[in-house]
Every structure is written in structure tokens, then in C-alpha cells.
Amino acid sequence: YGHINNVTYYSYFDTVVNSFLIDEGGFDPQGDKVIGVAVETMCSFKKSIAFPDPIDAGLRVGKLGRTSVRYEVGIFRGDEAEASASGYFVHVFVDRATNQPVPIPRSFHAAFERILVTD
């Protein structure tokens, strides 16, 4: 169709969030005992992006709870000021072995607080 398919935007969301967790929260995707499980997602599409358009992503935390976090993501074409797509997803943090909710690890929580947006 001449544009990036909608499912790819969710891949971008996942990539920016996991990169943040690894780089800023010290997450070890293979070894950590606590992992985030996506329980809710949403994306609004405003403008098309097509390959090979350059893209950039913005990330912030819209809500921070005891066991969950709501990430808000914007996907931008090049240096445009308006997002081509924006949305969110919610991670609930669980024990990898039991899949039961657990408090957000301190290193993640501290990283989330740095990008938390309050109204």
C-alpha cells in the first residue's frame, strides 16, 4: 500500500520501551527474574510513514503504579514536530517463574520517574 503497516508501529513501541528498560533500568531480558508483560495496547495513526523515511520515537511514562506502568509513545517521521502515530501500552511486572504480579523493581521505577509526566 506504500506505507508502513500498522503492526510495525507496535514493534517500534516495543523496541523503544525495551531499549529504555535495558539502557536506563539495567534490564537483562534473558536473566532477570522480573519481566514486564503487555496487558493493554493502543495506537492512533495520524500520517503515513513509508520506507525509507527516517523515523524517531519519543517515550514518556503517563502512569506509574506499584506493579504496572503505562508507557506513552510517539513515532515521528524525520524531524517533524507532529507524531505520525502515537499510543500507549501497559506493562504489568511479574515474576518470570510464577507469572504473578510483583512490585516494579527499584531500578526500573527510578528510570520511570525520570520520564514521568504529571498533569
C-alpha positions in Angstrom: 0.0 0.0 0.0 3.0 2.3 0.0 3.1 2.8 3.8 4.4 1.0 6.9 1.8 -1.5 8.1 0.1 -0.8 11.4 1.6 -3.9 13.2 5.0 -2.5 12.6 4.2 0.5 14.8 3.7 -1.8 17.7 7.1 -3.3 17.0 8.5 0.2 17.2 6.7 0.8 20.6 8.2 -2.5 21.9 11.7 -1.6 20.7 11.7 1.9 22.3 10.4 0.6 25.6 12.7 -2.4 25.9 15.7 -0.3 24.8 14.8 2.2 27.6 14.4 -0.7 30.2 17.8 -2.1 29.2 19.7 1.2 28.8 18.2 3.2 31.7 16.8 0.5 34.1 19.5 -2.2 33.7 17.1 -4.8 32.5 18.6 -8.2 31.5 16.0 -9.7 29.1 17.5 -13.2 29.5 18.4 -13.3 33.1 16.1 -11.0 35.2 13.6 -12.8 37.4 11.0 -10.0 36.9 9.7 -9.2 33.5 7.1 -6.8 32.0 4.0 -8.4 30.3 2.0 -6.2 28.0 -1.7 -6.2 29.1 -3.1 -3.3 27.1 -2.1 -1.5 23.9 -3.4 1.3 21.7 -2.2 3.2 18.6 -3.6 6.1 16.7 -2.4 6.7 13.2 -2.3 10.3 12.0 0.0 10.3 9.0 1.6 7.7 6.8 5.2 6.8 7.0 6.8 4.9 4.1 10.1 3.2 3.7 12.8 4.6 3.6 11.5 7.6 5.7 13.7 8.2 8.7 11.8 7.8 12.0 12.3 8.8 15.6 10.4 7.8 18.7 9.5 9.7 21.9 8.8 7.9 25.2 7.3 9.0 28.4 5.5 7.4 31.4 1.9 8.5 31.8 1.0 6.5 34.9 3.2 4.7 37.4 1.7 2.2 39.8 3.0 -0.4 42.2 3.1 -3.3 39.7 2.3 -1.6 36.4 3.4 1.3 34.2 1.7 3.0 31.2 4.2 4.0 28.5 3.2 6.6 26.0 5.0 6.6 22.7 5.1 8.9 19.7 6.5 7.9 16.3 7.8 10.8 14.2 8.8 10.9 10.6 12.2 12.6 10.3 12.3 15.8 12.3 8.5 16.6 12.0 7.1 18.1 15.2 3.7 16.2 14.9 3.7 12.5 15.6 2.7 10.3 12.7 1.4 7.7 15.2 1.0 7.8 19.0 -0.2 5.4 21.5 0.5 3.5 24.7 0.9 0.2 26.3 0.8 -1.1 29.8 3.3 -3.4 31.3 2.4 -5.4 34.4 5.6 -6.7 36.1 5.5 -10.4 37.0 7.8 -13.0 38.5 9.1 -14.8 35.4 8.7 -18.3 37.1 5.2 -17.9 38.5 3.8 -15.2 36.2 2.3 -13.5 39.3 2.4 -9.7 39.6 5.2 -8.2 41.7 6.3 -4.7 42.6 8.2 -2.8 39.9 11.9 -3.3 40.5 13.6 -0.2 42.0 16.0 0.3 39.1 13.0 0.4 36.7 10.9 2.6 39.0 13.7 5.1 39.3 14.1 5.2 35.5 10.3 5.6 35.0 10.2 8.5 37.5 12.7 10.4 35.3 10.3 10.4 32.3 7.0 10.5 34.3 4.6 13.2 33.0 2.2 14.6 35.6 -0.7 16.8 34.7 
